Amino acid sequence: MGQVSGAPIQGIQVEGARELRRQLKAAGDDLTDMKAIHHKVGLLVANTSKILAPRSPDSTHIAETTRASQTKTAAVVKVGGAKFPYANPIHWGWFTRPNPSKGWRGGAIKPRFWVSRAAAQTEPEWFRIYEDYVNKTLDQVKGKP
C-alpha cells in the first residue's frame, strides 16, 4: 500500500477491468456474475475487518456495523451508520478536533485504518477470486467448456 497525505491508498483498481466489463456487455452479458464476485470479495474483506475493528468495553462495537455491499463495478465495505455515527473518523482520524468555534470537544482522533488493513491482508485471496473469474470468463469466450 502506498502513502498519500499520510493515509494509505484505499482504492484498488484492476487494470483492464473496465475494458472487460465493456466487452462482456457488448457480448450480451448483464454482469450479474461480476456483482456476485464483488459480493464474495466484499464479504471476505468485511469479515476480516470485523476481527480487526477497534473494541471499546463501554460502547457499541464498530464490528457490529460492518457490512459488505456490491455493484457490478465494485466491492464495498461499509462501516457505521445511525447506530455508530463516528466510525468514519475512527477509521480515517479527525485531526481538527478540538475546535471550540464549531462546538467540537475532545482531542484529535488518530486514524486506525482497520478496514484498509483487512483489504491488504486478504489481497491474495480476493485477487485469486478475480483471477479465477477472469480466466473462467475468457475460457467461455474462447469456447472452452
C-alpha positions in Angstrom: 0.0 0.0 0.0 1.3 3.5 -0.8 1.0 6.7 1.1 -1.0 9.8 0.1 -1.1 12.7 2.5 -0.4 10.4 5.5 -3.2 7.9 4.7 -2.9 4.6 2.9 -4.4 4.4 -0.5 -7.9 3.0 -0.1 -9.0 2.0 -3.6 -7.6 -0.8 -5.6 -8.1 -0.6 -9.3 -7.8 -3.7 -11.6 -6.2 -2.8 -14.9 -8.4 -3.8 -17.8 -11.5 -4.3 -15.6 -13.4 -1.5 -17.4 -12.5 -2.9 -20.8 -13.5 -6.4 -19.7 -16.9 -5.1 -18.5 -17.4 -3.2 -21.7 -16.6 -6.3 -23.8 -18.8 -8.5 -21.7 -21.7 -6.1 -22.1 -21.2 -6.0 -25.9 -21.3 -9.8 -25.9 -24.7 -9.7 -24.1 -23.6 -10.4 -20.6 -25.6 -8.4 -18.0 -22.7 -8.6 -15.5 -24.7 -10.3 -12.7 -21.7 -12.7 -12.3 -19.5 -9.7 -11.6 -21.9 -8.4 -8.9 -21.7 -11.9 -7.3 -17.9 -11.8 -7.4 -17.8 -8.4 -5.8 -20.2 -9.6 -3.1 -17.8 -12.5 -2.3 -14.8 -10.2 -2.2 -16.7 -7.6 -0.1 -17.7 -10.3 2.4 -14.1 -11.6 2.6 -12.8 -8.1 3.5 -15.7 -7.2 5.7 -15.3 -10.4 7.8 -11.6 -9.7 8.3 -12.3 -6.1 9.2 -14.7 -7.2 11.9 -11.9 -9.1 13.5 -9.5 -6.1 13.3 -12.1 -3.5 14.3 -11.3 -1.5 17.5 -13.2 -2.6 20.6 -14.5 -0.4 23.4 -15.9 -2.0 26.6 -18.3 0.8 27.2 -19.9 1.3 23.7 -21.3 -0.5 20.7 -18.6 -2.3 18.8 -17.9 -0.9 15.3 -17.6 -4.5 14.1 -21.4 -4.9 14.6 -22.0 -2.3 11.9 -19.6 -3.7 9.3 -21.2 -5.0 6.1 -20.4 -5.7 2.5 -22.0 -4.0 -0.4 -21.5 -4.6 -4.1 -22.3 -3.3 -7.5 -21.4 -4.5 -11.0 -18.2 -2.4 -10.8 -17.0 -2.5 -7.2 -16.9 -4.4 -3.9 -17.5 -2.0 -1.0 -17.2 -2.4 2.8 -19.4 -0.1 4.8 -19.0 0.7 8.5 -21.1 2.7 10.8 -24.4 4.4 10.2 -27.1 5.6 12.6 -26.0 3.0 15.2 -22.4 4.2 15.1 -22.0 7.6 13.5 -18.4 8.0 14.5 -17.0 5.0 12.5 -15.6 7.2 9.7 -13.5 9.5 12.0 -12.3 6.5 14.0 -11.1 4.8 10.8 -9.7 7.9 9.0 -8.9 10.1 12.0 -10.1 13.5 13.0 -7.2 15.9 13.4 -9.2 19.2 13.5 -10.5 18.4 17.0 -10.9 20.1 19.4 -12.4 23.1 17.6 -14.4 25.2 20.1 -15.7 27.6 17.4 -17.5 24.6 15.9 -18.5 23.1 19.2 -16.2 20.1 18.8 -14.8 18.9 22.1 -12.2 16.3 23.0 -8.9 15.7 21.4 -7.8 14.7 18.0 -8.7 11.1 16.9 -5.9 9.1 15.5 -6.7 7.0 12.4 -6.8 3.3 12.8 -7.3 2.0 9.2 -8.6 -1.4 10.2 -10.7 -1.8 7.0 -7.7 -0.9 4.9 -5.5 -3.4 6.7 -8.2 -6.1 6.2 -8.2 -5.3 2.4 -4.4 -5.6 2.4 -4.3 -8.8 4.4 -6.8 -10.5 2.3 -5.4 -9.3 -1.1 -4.0 -12.7 -2.1 -7.4 -14.3 -1.5 -9.6 -11.7 -3.3 -7.0 -11.4 -6.1 -7.4 -15.1 -6.7 -11.2 -14.8 -6.8 -10.9 -12.1 -9.5 -8.3 -14.0 -11.4 -10.4 -17.2 -11.4 -13.4 -15.3 -12.6 -11.5 -13.6 -15.5 -9.9 -16.8 -16.6 -13.2 -18.7 -16.5 -14.8 -15.8 -18.5 -12.0 -15.8 -21.1 -12.3 -19.6 -21.4 -16.0 -19.2 -22.1 -15.4 -16.5 -24.7 -12.8 -18.8 -26.4 -15.4 -21.6 -26.5 -13.8 -23.9 -23.9 -16.2 -25.7 -21.5 
